Amino acid sequence: MAEGDLPKGATQYLRLKAIEALGRLRTPGAEGVLRKIAEARKTFRWANPSELRLVAAQAMDKLDSSLGEDFYAE
């Protein structure tokens, strides 16, 4: 769900909550998914809305504080 595989009729709010859950549950291996959400770019803009990118960075910080610090420094 965090990567955007949402059920039919679901809103982006569900995706946001799934991203938050990855951080709260300290899901092993979630770093790659979260980093992709936070850093993905299209040609001249971000691939994801700022709310999703921020929540992904916060979840990375919960997994490992050094991951979040790296993201906030950029």
C-alpha distance (Angstrom), angle and dihedral (degrees) to the residues before:
residue distance angle dihedral
M1 . . .
A2 3.79 . .
E3 3.80 90.1 .
G4 3.80 91.8 54.1
D5 3.82 102.8 -91.2
L6 3.79 94.0 135.6
P7 3.80 127.9 166.8
K8 3.79 117.1 -104.2
G9 3.78 111.2 -77.5
A10 3.82 94.8 16.8
T11 3.78 120.5 133.5
Q12 3.78 131.0 -135.3
Y13 3.82 87.3 -101.2
L14 3.80 88.3 75.8
R15 3.80 89.8 53.1
L16 3.81 90.4 50.0
K17 3.81 90.9 52.2
A18 3.82 91.0 48.2
I19 3.80 89.8 54.0
E20 3.81 90.7 49.3
A21 3.80 89.9 50.1
L22 3.81 91.8 55.5
G23 3.79 88.8 59.6
R24 3.79 96.7 42.1
L25 3.79 92.9 48.7
R26 3.82 91.6 42.8
T27 3.77 89.1 -133.3
P28 3.82 112.0 -156.7
G29 3.79 112.2 -119.0
A30 3.81 94.4 16.9
E31 3.81 92.5 116.9
G32 3.80 93.2 85.6
V33 3.79 93.9 50.7
L34 3.79 92.9 45.6
R35 3.80 93.8 46.5
K36 3.82 90.3 50.2
I37 3.81 90.9 52.3
A38 3.79 93.1 46.6
E39 3.81 97.9 44.3
A40 3.82 106.4 30.4
R41 3.79 113.9 124.7
K42 3.75 135.8 -172.9
T43 3.78 123.5 -155.2
F44 3.81 99.6 -65.9
R45 3.79 103.6 -4.6
W46 3.78 145.9 38.0
A47 3.80 117.1 -74.1
N48 3.81 93.4 -138.7
P49 3.81 132.0 44.1
S50 3.80 116.7 -96.1
E51 3.81 91.8 -110.4
L52 3.80 92.0 60.0
R53 3.79 92.5 44.5
L54 3.80 91.8 50.9
V55 3.81 93.5 48.1
A56 3.81 90.1 48.3
A57 3.82 90.3 52.2
Q58 3.81 90.6 49.0
A59 3.80 90.6 49.8
M60 3.82 90.3 50.3
D61 3.80 87.9 52.0
K62 3.81 89.9 54.9
L63 3.80 91.0 50.3
D64 3.78 93.8 49.7
S65 3.79 123.9 -12.4
S66 3.80 91.9 -142.6
L67 3.83 90.2 60.9
G68 3.78 91.9 55.3
E69 3.80 92.7 45.1
D70 3.80 90.5 54.2
F71 3.79 91.0 53.0
Y72 3.81 95.7 45.7
A73 3.80 91.0 49.3
E74 3.83 91.6 61.2
